[in-house]
Amino acid sequence: MDQLSADRDANFCVRMTVQQWRTIDGVVDNEISVEMENGDPRRVVGSARAIREAGWKQVAHWTRGIAGSGAWPPDDREVAVELSGAQWKLAAECLVSWGAVASMGGDDIEAARLRSIHRLVVDQLGAQRPD
């Protein structure tokens, strides 16, 4: 993910299934919870919440204050999520970190799934970088 360092403010679009996005949303939410409980909330919480809200708006068409908005489409639907390089970098770091947690807990299937989503994100981001 270091390739995004120079492109932190540029936006990148990654195509994936709704289920894959919901997984990213979940690991980012886990990171928020850990930082709020044990870490430095200023470090990632604002950025992590912005990632989740961007996904809710783009994937589930959530609008703050609008009742009934935010219904998730079917898990197998393909979606395109656009985030800044910095946001994708944080999301990818969360996938790696929670993949390691799953692996340490003996959940090899979940660890492999998180690695697979991480690879999908990294590959698509790498393909979008200007040479």
C-alpha positions, 0 to 999 in steps of 0.5 A, spaced: 500 500 500 506 504 500 504 506 492 498 510 495 503 515 499 504 520 493 496 519 491 493 520 498 488 525 496 487 522 489 480 518 488 480 511 486 475 507 485 475 499 486 469 494 484 467 489 488 461 485 491 457 488 496 459 482 501 466 484 500 464 492 501 460 490 507 467 486 510 471 492 509 466 496 513 466 491 518 473 491 519 473 498 519 468 498 524 472 494 528 478 498 528 474 504 530 471 500 536 478 498 538 481 505 538 475 508 542 476 503 547 484 502 547 487 506 543 488 514 540 481 515 537 484 521 534 489 517 530 483 513 525 476 514 528 475 520 524 478 517 517 475 510 519 468 513 520 468 517 513 470 511 510 464 507 512 459 513 511 462 514 504 461 506 503 454 507 506 452 513 501 455 509 495 453 502 496 447 503 500 444 510 498 444 512 505 443 519 507 443 522 514 436 524 516 432 520 511 428 515 514 428 508 510 435 510 506 441 505 507 438 499 505 444 494 502 443 491 496 444 483 495 451 481 497 452 478 490 451 485 486 457 488 484 459 495 486 464 501 485 466 504 491 470 511 490 475 513 496 481 517 497 488 514 497 489 515 504 482 512 505 483 506 501 490 505 505 487 505 512 481 500 509 487 496 507 491 496 513 484 494 517 484 488 512 491 486 514 490 487 521 484 483 522 486 478 517 492 477 522 487 477 528 483 471 525 489 467 523 491 468 530 484 466 533 485 459 528 480 462 523 483 460 517 477 461 512 476 468 515 483 470 514 484 467 507 477 471 505 480 478 508 487 477 505 483 475 498 479 482 499 486 486 501 489 483 494 483 485 490 483 492 493 491 493 492 491 490 485 485 495 483 489 501 486 495 499 483 492 498 476 490 506 477 496 509 478 499 513 473 506 510 471 
